[in-house]
């Protein structure tokens, strides 16, 4: 089953370029899992097989928190 997951890593600072290290850590964990990450103004999006995406999201959340994030919000829907 294909899913689409959008996530935002906090603290969020609109327009910060490049994104803080904890955002980069989350993106790096997802790309290391072989997923393409769409980076947007308010969050990031990944799409793929549910098992693959959910496993990669767990790694991304942990990477972000380890790098100093205080919160990760995730929204998952069928693709």
VOMI-937779 format. One line per 4 residues: their letters; for each residue x, y, z of N, C-alpha, C, O. Coordinates in steps of 0.2 Angstrom, whole numbers, plus 5000, padded with zeros to 4 digits. Atoms other than C-alpha are relative to their C-alpha. Example, Ala and Ser with C-alpha at 12.3 -4.5 7.8 and 13.67 -1.06 7.14 Angstrom:
BEGIN
as> 5004 4994 5000 5062 4978 5039 5004 5006 5000 5009 5005 5003 ~ 4996 4994 4999 5068 4995 5036 4996 5005 5003 4999 5011 5004
***
This chain:
BEGIN
xxxx> 5004 4994 5000 5000 5000 5000 5004 5006 5000 5009 5007 5004 ~ 4996 4994 5001 5007 5017 4995 4997 5005 5005 4991 5006 5006 ~ 5002 4995 4996 5006 5031 5008 5004 5006 4999 5010 5006 4996 ~ 4996 4994 5001 5011 5049 5008 5000 5003 5008 4995 5003 5011
xxxx> 4999 4998 4994 5018 5056 5024 5003 5007 5000 5008 5009 4997 ~ 4997 4993 4999 5021 5075 5028 5002 5001 5007 4998 4999 5012 ~ 4998 4999 4993 5031 5080 5043 5003 5007 5001 5006 5009 4996 ~ 4997 4993 4999 5037 5096 5051 5004 4999 5007 5001 4996 5012
xxxx> 4996 5000 4994 5051 5097 5064 5000 5006 5003 5001 5012 5000 ~ 5000 4994 4996 5051 5109 5078 5006 5001 5004 5008 4996 5006 ~ 5004 4994 5001 5055 5122 5083 5001 5002 4993 5006 5001 4989 ~ 5001 4999 5007 5049 5128 5066 5002 5008 4999 4999 5012 5003
xxxx> 4999 4993 5002 5056 5144 5059 4999 5002 4993 5004 5000 4989 ~ 5002 4999 5007 5048 5150 5043 5005 5003 4996 5008 5008 4999 ~ 4995 4997 5004 5060 5154 5029 5007 4999 5002 5011 5002 4998 ~ 4993 5001 4998 5076 5148 5038 5003 4996 4994 5001 4991 4993
xxxx> 4996 5004 5006 5088 5143 5024 5007 5001 5001 5010 5006 5002 ~ 5003 5006 5000 5096 5132 5026 4996 4998 5006 4997 5001 5011 ~ 5003 5002 4994 5085 5123 5038 5004 4998 5005 5010 4996 5004 ~ 4995 5002 4994 5092 5119 5055 5002 4993 5000 4999 4989 4996
xxxx> 4996 5007 5000 5103 5104 5058 4995 4995 5002 4996 4989 4999 ~ 5005 5006 4998 5088 5094 5066 4996 4999 4994 4994 4993 4993 ~ 5004 5001 5006 5078 5096 5050 5005 4996 4995 5002 4991 4992 ~ 4996 5004 5005 5093 5091 5039 5001 4993 5003 5002 4988 4998
xxxx> 4999 5007 4997 5096 5076 5051 4994 4995 4998 4995 4990 4996 ~ 5006 5004 5001 5078 5070 5048 5000 4999 4992 4999 4993 4990 ~ 4999 5001 5007 5080 5073 5029 5005 4995 4998 5004 4990 4994 ~ 4995 5005 5001 5096 5063 5029 4998 4993 5001 5000 4989 4998
xxxx> 5003 5007 4998 5088 5048 5038 4996 4998 4994 4996 4992 4993 ~ 5004 5002 5005 5075 5048 5025 5003 4998 4993 5002 4993 4990 ~ 4997 5001 5006 5086 5049 5010 5005 4994 5000 5006 4990 4996 ~ 4996 5006 4998 5098 5036 5018 4996 4994 4999 4998 4988 4997
xxxx> 5004 5006 5001 5083 5024 5017 4997 5000 4993 4994 4995 4991 ~ 5002 5000 5008 5081 5028 4998 4994 5003 4998 4992 5002 4993 ~ 5006 4997 5002 5066 5039 4999 5002 5007 4997 5007 5010 4999 ~ 4999 4993 5002 5065 5055 4989 4996 5005 5005 4990 5003 5006
xxxx> 5004 4995 4996 5060 5070 5000 4999 5006 4997 5003 5009 4994 ~ 5002 4993 5003 5050 5085 4994 5001 5005 5006 4997 5004 5011 ~ 4999 4995 4994 5056 5099 5005 4996 5006 4998 4996 5009 4993 ~ 5004 4994 5001 5043 5113 5007 5001 5005 5005 5005 5005 5009
xxxx> 4999 4994 4996 5041 5129 5016 4998 4998 5007 5001 5001 5012 ~ 5003 5002 4993 5031 5121 5031 5001 4993 5002 5000 4992 5008 ~ 4998 5007 4998 5037 5103 5030 5003 4997 4995 5004 4999 4989 ~ 4998 5004 5005 5043 5089 5021 4996 4994 4998 4991 4992 5003
xxxx> 5005 5005 5002 5034 5075 5011 5004 4994 4997 5009 4995 4993 ~ 4997 5006 5003 5039 5057 5007 4994 4996 4998 4989 4996 5001 ~ 5005 5005 5003 5029 5044 4997 5003 4994 4998 5008 4994 4996 ~ 4997 5006 5002 5031 5026 4995 4996 4994 5004 4991 4995 5006
xxxx> 5003 5005 4997 5027 5009 5002 4999 5001 5007 5004 5003 5010 ~ 5001 4998 4993 5019 5010 5019 5006 4997 5005 5008 5001 5009 ~ 4995 5003 4995 5032 4998 5028 5006 5004 4999 5009 5006 5004 ~ 4993 4996 5001 5047 5007 5020 4999 5007 5003 5004 5009 5006
xxxx> 5001 4993 4998 5040 5025 5024 5000 5000 5007 5003 5004 5010 ~ 5001 5000 4992 5035 5021 5042 5006 4998 5003 5008 5001 5008 ~ 4993 5002 4997 5052 5013 5046 5004 5006 4999 5008 5008 5004 ~ 4996 4994 5001 5061 5028 5038 4998 5006 5004 5002 5009 5007
xxxx> 5002 4995 4995 5050 5040 5048 5002 4999 5007 5004 5004 5010 ~ 4997 5001 4993 5055 5032 5064 5007 5002 5001 5009 5005 5006 ~ 4993 4998 5000 5073 5034 5060 5001 5008 4999 5005 5011 5002 ~ 5000 4993 5001 5070 5052 5054 4998 5004 5007 5001 5009 5008
xxxx> 5002 4997 4994 5061 5056 5070 5005 5000 5005 5007 5005 5009 ~ 4994 5001 4995 5075 5049 5081 5006 5005 4998 5009 5008 5002 ~ 4995 4996 5002 5088 5058 5071 4999 5008 5001 5003 5011 5003 ~ 5002 4993 4999 5079 5075 5072 5000 5001 5008 5003 5006 5010
xxxx> 5000 4999 4993 5077 5073 5091 5007 5000 5003 5009 5004 5007 ~ 4993 5000 4998 5095 5068 5093 5004 5006 4999 5009 5008 5002 ~ 4997 4994 5002 5100 5083 5084 4997 5007 5003 5000 5012 5001 ~ 5002 4994 4997 5090 5095 5095 4993 5002 4999 4991 5007 5002
xxxx> 5007 4999 5001 5072 5095 5089 4996 4999 5006 4998 4995 5010 ~ 5004 5001 4994 5059 5097 5102 4993 4996 4999 4990 4994 5003 ~ 5007 5003 5002 5044 5090 5092 5001 4998 4993 5004 5002 4989 ~ 5000 5002 5007 5041 5081 5076 4992 4998 4999 4989 4994 5002
xxxx> 5007 5002 5001 5023 5081 5069 4999 4997 4993 5003 4999 4988 ~ 5001 5004 5006 5018 5068 5056 4993 4999 4998 4989 4998 5002 ~ 5006 5002 5003 5003 5066 5045 5000 4995 4995 5004 4996 4990 ~ 5000 5006 5005 5000 5050 5035 4994 4999 4997 4988 4999 5000
xxx> 5007 5001 5003 4987 5047 5022 5002 4995 4994 5008 4994 4992 ~ 5000 5004 5005 4984 5035 5008 5002 5004 4994 5000 5009 4993 ~ 4998 4996 5006 4993 5040 4992 4996 4999 4994 4997 5001 4988
***
